[in-house]
Amino acid sequence: MVGLFQESGPCQVVEIAEGQLGTVERDWGWDRSSNVLYIDQPDQVGFSYDTATNGSLNLLNSALSIPPKSVPPGQPSYTFLNGTFPSFNQQSTANTTEIAAYAIWHMLQAFLSAFPQYNPGTQPNSTQAGVVGVNLFAESYGGKYGPAFATLWEQQNMLRRNGSLPSNTTLEIRLASLGILQGCVDDLVQGKYYPLFAYNNTYGIQAISLDEELVAVNSYLDAGGCQQAIQACRDAASAMDPEDYGDVSTVNQLCEQAQTNCNQNVIGPYEASGRDVYDISQMTPDPFPPATYLEYLNSADVQAAIGAAVNYTETNSAVATAFESTGDYDRGNQIDEMSYLLSLGVRVALIYGDRDYICNWVGGEAVSFAIAAQSPANYPFYSAGYADIVVNSSYVGGVVRQYGNLSFSRIYDAGHLIAAYQPETAFTVFTRIIMGTDISTGETADLTSFSTAGPGNATYQNTPPSQFPGKCWIRDVSGTCTAAQKTMLENIEGVIINGVLYDQASDWQPPASSVSQEAGVPGSVPTSATLSSASLVLGTPMSPSTTINYPTGVYVATDTPIVSATKQAAGTRNVALQNSALWSTRMAFMAFLFI
């Protein structure tokens, strides 16, 4: 749901009135270019569940109690909620990326068999009947998920072709492109760039001192350090658990130790700065983007409308612990997998916002070079230059290095959830990737030999924005509330309106009355909207049966704007971001899929 509601889905959640939330269409939703299927995975995160289980959730510390308990003495009842959740049983979910990949393959087989109308291979205009053409985009931990999922699908296709899998009861899932958004892919490649980025970045922010940078880099390179620990993990996995099933205790222990080593000594020192790991320009707590959708998804009318069996939870400690216990993050061979996908003709696109720390763009650039190094066919990627990403007639949203089917994009002024910060740029890059065009301009390109031209380095220097105004969401206390606000909640002070803590009721600003006409709620549609060249806005009344033609297509540049790095206005930011503990930063994000 992160991608769906905070970034690129067709709708975003807004306040309609006190006690009422609804949704409005998103100007730059990715559904303008493609049918979209968002997936809550691994099992037990989001709305996914194994066994529906009653319990109590303490919003002050995110602790879950099964079976339900009474509200602790002195604690306000609105911070201790009874609900229905997954079992939180570690044995009932995946514990490695490889196992999650099999689960998603089976899910797609079942989904497309049950709903053939959504299978591109069976649609009237399909050129290859029966073949499911897929563009897979994955974010954050999706740097692990995406390559592994895509590689498994190709392996399953081969098994169908040689008769090892029955072709009459399974579907071929043919990958057209793999997009990695702000991906944490491989610490053997990205690890050393954490301290380098923290000390020296294009925003001029020194989150750690020079001494701290050198200590962290040495911790990565030293004997017994992060780098060697990862290699020991992978050597053991290759010898004893080559399928990455996570059932060999010796391998699990070595890989878990590698994760801990890297997180504590190389990545972790940044936390002392008090800066958001998802946006180096902001101090914690960072309320952007707003977490309105967390309250919306847990409202009774929404859950009834979608038939949800459990309450929505953003993360699941049992799933996180299961993955940590196998050291999954430092297993895997994602660099080789992406090189393999390129050899099959799959487009591989890496997209990174330049304000994120936890999966920063400098490490992402290193990943792109590591992929190119795996095959002589990709070597020309090194000599390709950075070209401006021309988003519209007046704005350049970043730069891209592209050779053939491999590309790396740096998106200006974007944190971890790129589309939340730069929605138009993210939509434009996404659409050009799935169309197989020049990502810089959107023009048609022969990707067998196409190469961008420009400087060899992405050197643009940014200006950090001001601190975003604070807002304490009771469904994200740890990520959005200050110590003083947490004390207010504990002492039953202030008022809660639409899931947000205010000092007093008069501090809440009601939305414009027109919002109630523009927004939809479960069981109804907006009562007033018109179509502009950019989006639907308030205007001509319509009935529930009115058909609206939403804007489609993507901008194709004919020249480059004179001002090549003008920031988008703050008002274009349209959704939200979560802050949490270091483990969660690389564990809690779901892959999403585009068909």
Order of alpha helices (4+ residues) and beta strands (2+ residues): beta-beta-beta-beta-beta-beta-alpha-beta-alpha-beta-alpha-alpha-alpha-alpha-alpha-beta-beta-alpha-alpha-alpha-alpha-beta-alpha-beta-beta-beta-alpha-alpha-beta-alpha-alpha-beta-beta-alpha-beta-beta-alpha-beta
